Structures are given as C-alpha cells and as structure tokens.
C-alpha cells in the first residue's frame, strides 16, 4: 500500500507543529496513514482518523498554531482583577 505524498507532508507538518499529542492514538493513526496510506487502516483506526485526525488536517495549520500559542499564553497569565 502506498501513501499519498502530499497527505504525508501535511501530516508531517501537523506533527511538527505539535497539533497531535505525542503517543496518542491519533498520532499513531496519522503516522500509519503517512507511511502506508489510508487503505492500511482497520475499521477502528478509520474511526480515529475520521473523528480525531481529519478535523485537524481540514483546518489551516497557521491558524491552529496561532490559536494554540494564544491558549498556552493565556494559561500563564494571571487573572485580571475585575473592577
């Protein structure tokens, strides 16, 4: 089974950007698709692919990176005092 080179690059970009949690089922399935193609997925893997990976791949990566950075920063900032 062969993987789509364009899809493999997109998956690599998503992984490099930290948009999939290391060691997660989504990461494992995405890596399998990148190396072996979607036809290599079991029924359960396909569910993970469709519900956990495709929604991430469908969104522009640069926006996801920016949102993730904002969320990380917001957790480090002290709460504002409400006047």
N, C-alpha and C positions, 0 to 999 in steps of 0.2 A: 504494500500500500504506500502511496506517495502523498506527501503533504504539499499543499499549495504554498509556493514560496512567498507570495505576498502576505498571506494569512500568517505564515510562520514569522515574518518580520514584524507584523503588527503585534502578535503575541509576545515576541521578544521585547518590543518597545513597552508594552503594558507591564511585563515582568520587571524590566529595568527601571520603570517609573515607580515601582512599588505599589501598583494598584491591585495586585493579588497578594494575599497573605502567604508568606513563605510556609511551606509544609501543608497548606490547606488542600482540601480535595479539589477545589477549583484550580489551584496551581498545578496539581498533578495532571488533571484532565487537560488543561491548556497546553502543558508541555507535551503530552501524548499527541494532541492534535497537531502541534507544531512539528513534531518529528515523524509521525506516522499517518497523519490525515484523519479526517472525521470518521471515515469508514472503520477505523480501528476501535471505535468506542462501543462499549457494551450499552445495553438499554439504560442502566443506571448512570453510566458515565454521560450518556447523551442528555439525561435529565439535568445533571450538574452543568453540563456545557450550556444548555439552553436557558437554565434559570440563573446560573451564577457567573458564567463567563461571557456569553454573548451580550448581556446588557452593558458590560464594561467595554467590550470591543465596539459597541454601537455608538458610544459617546466620544466626542473629540478628546483626545488624550491631553492636550494642553489645558483644556478647561478642567478636566479631572485633577490634574496635577496642581493647578492653582487652588481649586476648592480644598483639596487635601492639605495644602500648605496653610490655608486660612484656618481650617479646623484645628490643625496641630498648634498653630499660634494662639488660637482662642483658648485652648486648654492651659496655656502657660501664663496667660494674662490674669491679673487679679480682677475680681468682680468690681464693677463700678458702683460707687455709692449712689443710691437713688435719693435725690433731693426732695 
